[in-house]
Amino acid sequence: MKLISWGFIGCGEVTEKKSGPAFNEVEGSHIEAVMSRRIEKARSYAERHGIKKWYSNAQDLIDDPDVNAIYIATPPSSHATFAIMAMQAGKPVYVEKPLASTYEDCARINRVSEETGVPCYVAYYRRYLPYFQKVKTLIKEGAIGNVMHVQIRFSVPPRDLDYNRDNLPWRLQPDIAGGGYFYDLAAHQLDLIQDFFGIIIKAHGYSANRAHLYDAEDTVSICFRFENGLVGSGSWCFVGHQSAREDRIEVVGDKGIVSFSCFNYDPIHLVTNDGTEEIKVPNPRYVQLPLIKNVTEALQGRAICECTSVSATPVNWVMDRVLGKI
């Protein structure tokens, strides 16, 4: 595959700035077609972004002979269906995170990918951003010595939309999203630390609904152990007070501490016996660009992309364990 002609299934908010434009920034890659269940939305998106074709049916887009790779940007509950449809048609897939709304569906995707020999990649793009690459380098090169503990802390107040029980965002509808904000946001954090330290093989936790604004969990606490013996913990609160806002991952070593944010890209904070250092690392304009470039080059046979459905599945395993789904 020299020219990757992408077909988008879904054209929501994430495709406007984070991902969509990046596909046309990569050499040998362009967007051929887009699909939405609402044909007006698909047409509008195509016209605004200079895309030649639009569809209202996913199978029609997959069957388009001019489309040879599929980007799935729908809510998680439909990821497995569309990914399997595409792979069975022989077309590689790049799917938004989390890979699916359940660990079981992740396993289904992996089985079909193995059976068909068609790759499935997942949009855990933070692995590839310069900001997190810098954190990984600091840890790998021993800036904080031997790593002893990992902790995730995240707290935000409710959003205005969270109070509208009659019209909640899909991220708060477990049958669509897999859970609540924990399933949506913690996926990135859990993927990052597994990219840094290896697979989490044990996970236990508790979830609760403290504010009763919606049916999904709004607070979660977990503890976990990696395959190398390292242990860690995490806490998430999506209904906290404004003053309790926090977005922090802290890695404690025997020679220092490195802390950083997952979503705000605050300066990386490094503390050692030599003192305290704040490290600022800019990210590209389109945050998915580095990963999309890697995926495209992998499909062209010019690179290897490790952000596969197999590597993404342990994230769903951890979340499903914590939420009591498995």
C-alpha positions in Angstrom: 0.0 0.0 0.0 1.7 3.1 -1.2 -1.2 5.5 -1.0 -3.4 5.2 2.0 -6.9 6.4 1.2 -8.8 6.7 4.4 -12.5 6.4 5.0 -13.9 7.9 8.2 -16.7 6.2 10.1 -17.9 9.0 12.3 -17.1 12.7 12.0 -17.6 14.1 15.5 -15.7 16.5 17.6 -12.5 14.5 17.9 -12.0 14.4 14.1 -12.3 18.2 13.8 -9.0 19.2 15.4 -7.2 16.2 17.1 -7.2 13.7 14.3 -9.0 14.5 11.0 -6.6 17.2 9.5 -3.6 15.1 10.5 -4.4 12.4 7.9 -3.8 14.9 5.1 -0.5 16.0 6.7 1.2 12.7 6.2 3.0 11.8 3.0 1.1 9.2 1.0 -2.1 9.6 3.0 -5.4 11.4 2.3 -9.1 11.3 3.3 -11.2 9.7 0.5 -14.6 9.5 2.2 -16.5 10.1 5.4 -19.6 8.6 6.9 -22.2 9.7 9.4 -25.7 8.2 10.1 -26.9 11.7 9.4 -26.2 12.3 5.7 -26.4 16.1 6.2 -23.6 15.9 8.8 -21.4 13.8 6.5 -21.9 16.1 3.6 -21.2 19.2 5.7 -18.0 17.6 7.1 -16.8 16.5 3.6 -17.5 19.9 2.1 -15.7 21.8 4.9 -12.7 19.6 4.7 -12.4 19.1 0.9 -13.4 15.4 1.0 -14.8 13.9 -2.2 -17.3 11.4 -0.9 -19.7 11.0 1.9 -22.0 8.2 3.1 -24.7 7.5 5.6 -24.1 3.7 5.7 -20.9 2.3 7.1 -20.9 -0.8 4.8 -21.1 1.4 1.8 -18.1 3.3 2.9 -16.1 0.1 3.6 -17.1 -1.3 0.2 -15.9 1.8 -1.6 -13.0 0.5 -3.9 -11.2 3.8 -3.5 -11.0 3.4 0.3 -8.3 1.1 1.5 -8.1 1.9 5.2 -10.8 2.8 7.8 -10.7 5.3 10.7 -13.4 4.6 13.3 -14.4 7.7 15.3 -17.7 6.6 16.8 -18.6 6.0 20.4 -17.0 2.8 21.9 -20.1 0.6 21.8 -19.9 0.4 17.9 -16.1 0.0 17.6 -16.0 -3.8 17.5 -18.8 -4.0 14.9 -17.2 -1.5 12.5 -13.6 -2.8 13.1 -14.7 -6.4 12.4 -16.6 -5.3 9.3 -13.6 -3.5 8.0 -11.1 -6.2 8.7 -13.3 -8.9 7.2 -13.3 -6.7 4.1 -9.5 -6.7 4.1 -9.1 -3.1 5.2 -6.8 -2.0 8.0 -8.4 -0.2 10.9 -7.4 2.8 13.1 -9.9 3.1 15.9 -10.5 5.7 18.6 -9.8 4.8 22.2 -10.8 2.9 24.2 -10.6 0.0 21.7 -14.2 -1.1 22.7 -16.7 -0.7 25.4 -15.9 -4.1 27.0 -12.8 -6.3 27.4 -14.8 -9.1 25.7 -15.3 -6.9 22.5 -11.5 -6.2 22.5 -10.8 -9.9 22.5 -13.3 -10.3 19.5 -11.4 -7.6 17.6 -8.1 -9.3 18.3 -9.4 -12.7 17.1 -10.6 -11.3 13.8 -7.4 -9.4 13.3 -5.4 -12.6 13.8 -7.7 -14.7 11.6 -7.8 -12.2 8.7 -4.2 -11.0 9.0 -5.5 -7.4 8.8 -4.0 -5.0 11.4 -6.0 -2.9 13.8 -4.4 0.1 15.4 -5.7 2.2 18.3 -5.6 6.0 18.9 -3.6 6.0 22.1 -1.8 9.0 20.6 -0.3 10.2 23.9 2.3 7.5 23.7 3.8 9.3 20.7 3.6 12.9 21.8 6.9 14.7 22.6 5.7 15.6 26.1 5.2 12.0 27.2 8.2 10.8 25.2 10.3 13.1 27.4 8.8 11.6 30.6 9.5 8.1 29.3 13.1 9.1 28.5 13.7 10.6 32.0 12.5 7.4 33.6 14.4 5.1 31.2 17.6 7.0 31.6 17.4 6.8 35.3 16.8 10.4 36.2 14.8 9.3 39.3 16.7 6.0 39.8 14.8 2.8 40.3 11.0 3.3 40.1 9.3 2.4 43.4 5.7 3.6 43.0 3.2 5.1 40.5 0.2 7.2 41.4 -2.6 8.7 39.3 -4.7 11.5 40.8 -7.5 13.2 38.9 -10.3 15.4 40.1 -12.6 17.8 38.3 -16.0 19.4 39.1 -19.1 18.4 37.2 -19.7 19.9 33.8 -22.9 21.8 33.0 -24.1 19.0 30.7 -23.8 16.5 33.6 -26.8 18.1 35.3 -29.1 17.4 32.4 -30.4 13.9 33.1 -32.7 14.0 30.1 -29.9 14.7 27.6 -26.7 13.4 29.0 -23.5 13.2 26.8 -22.8 9.8 25.5 -19.7 9.5 27.6 -22.1 9.2 30.7 -24.2 6.4 29.1 -22.5 3.1 30.1 -24.3 1.2 27.3 -22.6 3.4 24.8 -19.3 4.4 26.5 -18.6 1.3 28.6 -18.9 3.4 31.8 -18.7 7.0 32.7 -15.9 9.6 32.5 -13.6 7.0 34.1 -13.9 4.7 31.1 -13.3 7.7 28.7 -10.5 9.5 30.5 -8.7 6.9 32.6 -8.1 4.9 29.4 -5.4 7.4 28.4 -3.7 7.4 31.8 -3.7 3.6 32.1 -2.4 3.2 28.6 0.5 5.6 29.3 1.7 3.9 32.5 1.5 0.5 30.8 3.5 1.9 27.9 6.1 3.1 30.5 6.2 0.1 32.8 4.6 -3.0 31.1 1.3 -4.8 31.5 -0.8 -4.5 34.6 -1.5 -8.1 35.7 -3.5 -7.4 38.9 -6.1 -4.7 39.5 -8.6 -4.1 42.2 -10.8 -1.1 43.0 -14.0 0.5 44.1 -16.3 2.7 42.2 -19.2 4.8 43.5 -21.8 7.3 42.4 -21.6 10.0 45.1 -23.4 12.9 43.5 -26.2 11.0 41.8 -26.2 13.3 38.7 -26.3 10.3 36.4 -26.2 6.5 36.6 -22.5 5.9 35.8 -19.7 5.9 38.3 -18.4 9.4 39.3 -15.6 8.4 41.8 -13.1 5.5 41.5 -10.2 4.3 43.5 -7.9 1.5 42.4 -4.6 -0.3 43.2 -2.7 -2.4 40.7 0.5 -4.3 40.1 2.6 -4.5 36.9 4.2 -7.7 35.5 7.6 -6.5 36.8 6.4 -6.3 40.3 5.9 -2.5 40.5 2.8 -1.4 42.3 0.7 1.7 42.0 -2.6 3.3 42.7 -5.1 5.8 41.2 -8.1 7.9 42.2 -10.6 9.7 40.0 -13.3 12.1 41.1 -15.6 13.7 38.5 -17.8 15.6 40.9 -15.3 17.4 43.1 -15.1 21.0 44.2 -13.4 23.5 41.8 -10.6 23.9 44.3 -9.8 20.2 44.2 -9.0 20.2 40.4 -6.0 17.9 39.8 -4.5 16.2 36.8 -1.3 14.5 37.9 0.6 11.3 37.5 3.5 10.9 39.9 6.4 8.4 39.5 8.4 7.9 42.6 12.0 6.6 42.3 14.7 6.0 44.9 16.6 9.0 43.6 13.8 11.4 42.7 10.3 12.1 41.6 8.9 13.0 38.2 5.3 14.2 37.9 3.3 15.4 34.9 -0.3 15.9 33.7 -2.1 13.8 31.2 -4.6 16.3 29.8 -3.3 19.8 30.7 0.3 19.3 29.5 1.6 21.3 32.5 5.4 21.5 32.7 7.0 18.2 33.7 8.2 18.5 37.3 11.5 16.7 38.1 12.8 16.6 41.7 16.2 15.1 42.6 19.0 15.7 45.0 20.2 18.3 42.5 17.1 20.4 42.9 13.8 21.0 41.1 13.4 21.4 37.4 10.4 22.3 35.3 10.5 21.0 31.8 8.3 22.4 29.1 7.7 20.3 26.0 5.5 21.6 23.1 3.2 19.2 21.2 2.3 19.3 17.5 -0.7 21.3 16.4 -2.7 18.1 15.7 -2.0 15.8 18.6 -2.7 12.6 16.8 -0.3 13.5 14.0 2.8 11.5 15.3 0.7 8.3 15.7 -1.2 8.7 12.4 2.2 9.2 10.7 3.5 6.0 12.3 0.3 4.0 11.4 0.4 5.2 7.8 4.1 4.3 7.4 3.4 0.9 8.9 0.7 0.3 6.3 3.2 1.4 3.6 5.7 -1.1 5.0 8.1 1.6 6.0 7.8 1.3 9.8 6.4 -0.8 12.7 3.6 0.6 14.8 3.2 -1.0 18.2 -0.1 0.8 19.1 -2.1 -2.2 18.1 -5.4 -3.6 19.3 -3.5 -6.3 21.3 -1.4 -3.6 23.1 -4.6 -1.6 23.8 -6.6 -4.5 25.3 -5.0 -4.5 28.8 -6.5 -1.0 29.4 -10.0 -2.4 29.0 -9.1 -5.4 31.2 -8.1 -3.1 34.0 -11.2 -0.8 33.7 -13.6 -3.8 33.5 -12.0 -5.4 36.5 -12.4 -2.2 38.5 -16.0 -1.7 37.5 -16.9 -5.3 38.1 -17.6 -6.1 34.5 -15.3 -9.2 34.6 
